[in-house]
Amino acid sequence: MNIEHLRDFLLYCTVINFATLGLWALFFLLPHEWIYRAVNRMFHLSAEQFDAINLGLIVWYKCMVVLFNLTPYLALRLM
């Protein structure tokens, strides 16, 4: 595998992961009550706890995408 293939792979991974992040954010914002009720049946969380966990995981996922996909891609682009 040469650098161009690795660069393309990281770019596709970054795009797919940011699309996943966007879908997650849409599901968190748009049908919030429906998802909250479904999760609340299993875990008995308050709405504030549900929001805090969700936002924390969204931030964590975004940081991991930037750290493991976008940063190596940019480093390879600069080479």
N, C-alpha and C positions, 0 to 999 in steps of 0.2 A: 504494500500500500504506500503510495507516494503522498507527498504533502498536499497536492491538489485534491486527492480523494478524501483525505482527512479533513481538509478545510470545508469541502462540500458537505461531508457528513455532519460536521459540527454546525454548519449553517442550517441544514434541514432539521437537526435536533433542536436548535434554538427556535426556529419558526414553529415547529410542532409543539414544543413546550410552552411558548408564549400563547399559542392558540388554545391550548388546554387551560392555561391560566385565565385567559379571557372568558372561556366558557364557564369556568368555576366562578369567576366574579359575576357573570350574568346570572347564573343560578342562585348566587347568594343575594343578589339585588332584586331580581324580578319576582320569582315565586317564593319569596322568603318565608311567608307564613306556612305555606304548604310543606316545605322542606323542614321547617322548624317543628311542625306537628308530627311529622313522620319520625324525626330523630328523637323528639321528646317522649314518644311512646316507649322507646327502647332505653334511653339513658336518663330521663327525668332531669333535664337541664333547664335552667331559666333562660329566658330570651337573651339576657345580657351575657350569660356564660356561653351560650351558643354563638353569639356574635363575636365574642372575644376569642374563642377557640378558632372559629373560621377565619377571622382576620389574621390571627397569629400564624395559622398554617399557610394562608395565602402569601404573607410576607416571607415566611421561611422558604416556600416553594420558589418564589421569585428570586430570592438570594441564591438558592442552589442552582437555578437555571443560569443566572449571571455568572456564578463562580465556576461551574463545571461545563457550560456550553459556550456562552458568549465570550468570556475572557480568553479561553484557548483559541477560539476562532479569530478574535482580534489579534492575538499574539502571532498566529500563523499568517494572518494578512500582512502584518508588519515585517515579517521575515523576507 
